[in-house]
Amino acid sequence: MDKASYSMTEVGATSSISQNKIIIQGGEPLKGEVVISPSKNAVLPILAACLLQHEGQTVIPIAPNLTDVQTMISVIEHLGLRVKSKPPSLLIENAGIQGNEPPYKLVRKMRASILVLAPLLARQGRAIIALPGGCAIGTRPIDLHLKGLSAMGADLQTREGKIEAKCSELTGAKIYLDFPSVGATETLMMAGVLARGVTMIENAALEPEIVNLAQFLNAMGGKVQGAGTNVIRIEGVRYLRGTVQPIIPDRIEAGTYMVATAITGGEAVLRNIEPDHLQSIIFKLRETGTEVECESSKLYVKAPETLRPIQLRTMPYPGFPTDMQPQFTALLTKAQGTSLIVETIFENRFLHVNELLRMGARIQVEGRTAVVQGLSRLWGARVRATDLRAGAALVIAALAACGKTEITGSDHIDRGYENMVAKLSAMGASVTRR
């Protein structure tokens, strides 16, 4: 990294993220190629885990340019790390941790801020963090994070909207998660890597992002075994150093462009993908009649003449991801028949439905179940993105709709999709920002 490198928080891609409205003139099939960015959900815990390194530099060769990434960088910089960016790479140096409480104005922006709790506690013996913000898709309690940390010896207090954690030393423990929470699994992995003794996490999350974090912790000198299975064993060490860590491709971004291609009657090639991470999405797309072929790190998608209705149930990985449910809801508005969607992860993840109804969709929601009556045509309308994946669903619907759609709240989309307007434009879509 040369001396011309600059601080992400000073310069980082603010110009591409300043416009709040996306305008789409629908009706054009997507064609061509799209390169999938590194995973948002993988890079955020890895950035938080940089607080664990005692010395040296961590290099992330290609980091996605997203507002959530910028927020996490601001959080760890506030806590004393130095982050230099020479796009697309990041270099993170431990200049000595300063303080134990990230500012509320940053924490409230995204739920992933809670990921700095365990590293701060492991390094400092004390951490204070406001209850995190993020997408309003339902209650997402952090009780499993806290129960696990308590079992490892942390003294936890919650008051005035903040969590305060203290310990003289974290100690390894056997922890069973009542639900295979990704965030809790990541938190306890980061706590266990510097804890005294052995930590066992049972009913751990299986997501590829968990494996990516374990690879990083091990490259730093940690001893993590079993990531990607439901039992993770962590033998605590006393010292961690910086390393070089690639980030896996973003499986949710890949799924989003696959669905966008299918709903528009298009044909596209996706590059920089990991097919094994996309199996449930590929399976359900094929059920709709969409042709999907994989070749190494490349994937080919071709829309059918007529989309078929399907039944869909969100589940923890390797089941169908809740982060793809809104996009499939949009897709199934164009299927010829009745589809059934059951959302088992978040109780409030149908906020996009009201906006799709404004575009002419026929969807009935009762509790955690949505019945989608497919129809031949959607209409452009003024709609609002209420959260990240709802925003992606509205973009997908707008691409297939007749006429112009204006999507406000597009700052939600910028949290998880890098250069979406440019990527869609390169595939033939009529998309602009204001």
Sequence and secondary structure as in RCSB ss.txt:
>XXXX:A:sequence
MDKASYSMTEVGATSSISQNKIIIQGGEPLKGEVVISPSKNAVLPILAACLLQHEGQTVIPIAPNLTDVQTMISV
IEHLGLRVKSKPPSLLIENAGIQGNEPPYKLVRKMRASILVLAPLLARQGRAIIALPGGCAIGTRPIDLHLKGLS
AMGADLQTREGKIEAKCSELTGAKIYLDFPSVGATETLMMAGVLARGVTMIENAALEPEIVNLAQFLNAMGGKVQ
GAGTNVIRIEGVRYLRGTVQPIIPDRIEAGTYMVATAITGGEAVLRNIEPDHLQSIIFKLRETGTEVECESSKLY
VKAPETLRPIQLRTMPYPGFPTDMQPQFTALLTKAQGTSLIVETIFENRFLHVNELLRMGARIQVEGRTAVVQGL
SRLWGARVRATDLRAGAALVIAALAACGKTEITGSDHIDRGYENMVAKLSAMGASVTRR
>XXXX:A:secstr
  TT EEHHHHTT GGG   EEEEE     EEEEE  B HHHHHHHHHHGGG  BSEEEESS    HHHHHHHHH
HHHTTEEEEEETTEEEEEE     S   HHHHTT GGGGGGHHHHHHHHSEEEEE      SS    HHHHHHHH
HTT EEEEETTEEEEE S  B  EEE SS  HHHHHHHHHHHHTSBSEEEEES    HHHHHHHHHHHHTT EEE
 TTSSEEEEE  S  B  B    B HHHHHHHHHHHHHTT EEEEES  GGGGHHHHHHHHHTT EEEEETTEEE
EE  SS    EEEB STTSB GGGHHHHHHHHTTSSSEEEEE  S TTTTHHHHHHHHTT EEEEETTEEEEE  
S  B  EEE  SHHHHHHHHHHHHHSBSEEEEE THHHHTT TTHHHHHHHTT EEEE 
